[in-house]
Amino acid sequence: QVQLVESGGGLVQAGGSLRLSCAASGDTLTSYAMAWFRQAPGKEREFVATISWSGGLRYYADSVKGRFTIFRGIAENTVYLQMNSLKPEDTAIYYCAAKVSPNRVSATGYDNWGQGTQVTVSS
């Protein structure tokens, strides 16, 4: 059981950057995998990136490899998504997610979700 609060969304021009934050509370994250998903209008939620809290193992969707970086701030119990070279097709509501998953990361199985933060990329 963990509560997640996202922040950092906004409007940015194509080619620009944003950093999203997801502050976690209610549980220690040592045995968790943390992830970012996104949902564009009319589409299902799409996996973006994940990181294991212990060890920092990462896994990215092909669509964001080389542009996005997921990282964690251990002291502040926060996971971040640094988004560079943003494209209009990155426009979506971005959700933070978490699951108990010691030593593993994957794109599925998340059962804790934040409220989402809107990212809009203009051309």
C-alpha positions in Angstrom: 0.0 0.0 0.0 1.6 3.2 -1.2 0.1 6.6 -2.1 1.5 8.3 -5.2 1.2 12.0 -6.1 2.5 13.2 -9.5 3.6 16.7 -10.4 5.5 18.5 -13.1 3.2 18.2 -16.1 2.6 21.2 -18.3 2.8 22.6 -21.8 6.0 22.4 -23.7 7.0 22.9 -27.3 8.2 20.0 -29.4 11.9 19.4 -28.8 11.6 20.7 -25.2 11.9 19.0 -21.9 9.9 18.3 -18.8 10.6 16.5 -15.6 7.8 14.7 -13.8 7.9 13.8 -10.2 6.0 11.1 -8.3 6.2 11.4 -4.5 5.4 8.2 -2.7 4.2 7.8 0.9 2.6 5.2 3.1 5.2 2.5 2.7 8.9 2.1 2.2 9.9 1.5 -1.4 12.7 -1.0 -0.9 10.8 -3.9 -2.4 8.9 -1.9 -5.0 9.1 -1.4 -8.7 8.0 2.1 -9.8 6.8 3.0 -13.2 5.4 5.6 -15.5 2.5 5.1 -17.8 0.7 7.5 -20.1 -2.7 7.7 -21.7 -3.5 9.8 -24.7 -7.0 10.8 -25.6 -9.0 7.8 -26.9 -6.3 5.3 -26.1 -5.5 2.8 -23.5 -2.8 3.4 -20.9 0.7 2.8 -22.3 3.8 1.7 -20.4 6.6 4.2 -20.5 9.3 3.2 -18.1 10.0 1.4 -14.8 12.7 1.2 -12.2 13.3 -1.1 -9.3 13.8 0.9 -6.0 16.6 -1.4 -4.9 19.3 -1.6 -7.5 17.9 0.9 -10.0 17.2 -1.7 -12.7 15.4 0.1 -15.6 13.3 -0.8 -18.5 11.8 1.5 -21.2 9.2 1.4 -23.9 10.8 1.5 -27.3 8.9 4.7 -28.1 10.8 6.7 -25.4 14.3 5.0 -25.4 17.0 7.6 -25.8 14.7 10.4 -24.9 13.2 9.7 -21.5 15.1 8.7 -18.3 13.5 7.3 -15.2 15.4 7.7 -11.9 14.7 7.7 -8.2 15.5 10.0 -5.4 16.0 7.6 -2.5 16.1 10.2 0.3 13.0 11.9 -0.9 11.0 8.8 -1.8 10.4 10.1 -5.2 10.6 8.7 -8.7 11.2 11.0 -11.6 10.7 10.9 -15.4 13.1 13.2 -17.3 11.5 13.8 -20.7 13.7 15.3 -23.4 13.2 15.8 -27.1 9.5 15.8 -26.6 7.2 15.2 -29.5 3.5 16.0 -30.0 2.8 12.3 -29.8 4.1 12.3 -26.2 1.0 14.3 -25.3 -0.9 12.3 -22.7 -1.8 12.1 -19.1 1.1 10.6 -17.3 0.5 8.3 -14.4 2.9 7.0 -11.7 2.5 3.4 -10.7 3.9 1.0 -8.1 4.0 -2.6 -7.3 5.7 -4.9 -4.8 8.3 -6.6 -7.1 11.6 -7.3 -5.4 14.5 -7.4 -7.8 12.3 -7.3 -10.9 10.9 -4.7 -13.3 8.2 -5.2 -15.9 5.5 -3.4 -17.8 2.5 -5.1 -16.2 1.1 -5.9 -12.9 1.0 -2.5 -11.2 -1.7 -2.1 -8.6 -1.0 1.4 -7.1 -1.7 4.4 -9.2 -1.3 8.2 -8.9 -3.9 10.7 -10.1 -2.0 11.6 -13.3 -0.5 14.8 -14.6 -1.1 16.3 -18.0 1.7 16.7 -20.5 1.0 18.6 -23.6 3.5 19.0 -26.4 2.8 21.5 -29.1 4.3 21.5 -32.6 
